[in-house]
Amino acid sequence: MATDAVALQRIVVKKAYARAGVDVDLANKLKRGIGAFVRQTYGPQVLGKIGGFGGLFRASFPGMREPVLVASIDGVGTKLKIAFAMNKHDTVGMDLVNHCV
């Protein structure tokens, strides 16, 4: 029964993405295809694999033992749509910076 619920949830999510203009199947295909190219850029400092929430990079920071730099990119999602709908933009600047730094 849990498997049916998970399958149904995936269908619901996929339809929601489609309504928002996202082709989930195409996105998955592109992610699978780009992996080989991304792995060609790996050096010995790269940790982890493709698909995690962020890229892991073995760094060298004085005074720290075995530091790892974690980098990710994300968008602010619907926050900008809400800001435009409310004509209130003074609350989104910090989110934009936080998602890019």
Helices and strands as residue ranges (DSSP letters): H 2-19, H 24-39, E 46-47, E 55-58, E 68-71, H 79-86, H 93-100
